[in-house]
Amino acid sequence: MVDQRLTWLTRRPTPWSALVPLVALGAGLLFALSATTARGTDLRSSGGDLPGLIRQQTRQNTVVARRLAQLRAEVDRLSRQRAPGDLRITQLTTQADKLALAAGTQAVAGPTVRVSLTDAKNVPSVLPDGISVDDYVVHQQDVQAVVNALWQGGAEAMMLMDQRIISTSAVRCVGNTLILQGRVYSPPYVITAIGSQDNLRAALDRSPAVTIYRQWVGAVGVGFDVRTSAQQTFPAYAGSINLQHARAGR
């Protein structure tokens, strides 16, 4: 029997719904290519340790980000030392300071709204009709929906987990992990924004994508928690501000 409580749910789109046909086609091509290339040999590395490599790269990226922040601070200090005797440097420094907040390259303090997204704690052994295991976990589009809503609500600055993000930061999920600026995280996923708390909460309520996710909170038990804080300080964004790729919207 179909569970009537679930008929009002709007399906949360996942990348798999569009990718399954392409994956099937690609798999066939890969099998053919693998058979031709391998010629009876084992293509798998016997010493592969993907989780270990991910942890190692995450540590390296953390060190690099910290070093980048130190170098930026040193550049700012040296620029200000030379500025009094160089009109051009003074002008450029003034322009940079005006753009720093929008670019995310300076620390920001203010009232916050904090949103936590968590996987469902319990997955039944027998799933209701129309429900899959994927519906019990947080997906990339769920995190992106909250991030987009908070930007639309006038967020002055934003943190995802322990990293400052800007409008061009890419949010990617692989399986049950979030990859952000070269570092890997597991749920719960925490997004925190500085700005007008009333406007930020209203933006979450208005967002169609967030509304869809919240429908699934009651249906399958995924977590959605919103809290406010009177004052919090975010560090300056430590990643690259150069846009590598962009495509015009239609």
VENZI-V526265 format. One line per field, one symbol per residue. ss: DSSP state (a for helix, b for strand, c for the rest). burial: b if it has 9 or more other C-alpha atoms within 8 Angstrom, else e. A space follows every 50 residues. Layout:
# VENZI-V526265
ss=???
burial=???
This chain:
# VENZI-V526265
ss=cccaaaccccccccaaaaaaaaaaaaaaaaaaaaaaaaccccccccccca aaaaaaaaaaaaaaaaaaaaaaaaaaaaaaaaacccaaaaaaaaaaaaaa aaaccccbbbbbbbbbbbccccccccccccccaaaacccaaaaaaaaaaa aaccccbbbbccbbbccccccbbbccbbbbccbbbbccbbbbbbccaaaa aaaaaacaaaaaaaaaaaaaccbbbbbbbbbbbbcccccccccccccccc
burial=eeeeeeeeeeeeeeeeeeeeeeeeeeeeeeeeeebeebeeeeeeeeeeee eeebbebbbebbeebbebbeeeeeeeeebbebbeeeeebbeebeeeeeeb beebbbbbbbbbbbbbbbbbeeeeeebeeeeeeebbbbbbebbbbbbebb bebbbbbbbbeeebbbeeeebebeebbbbbeebbbebebbbbbbbbbebb bbbbeebeebbbbbbbbeebbbbbeeebbeebebebbbeeeeeeeeeeee
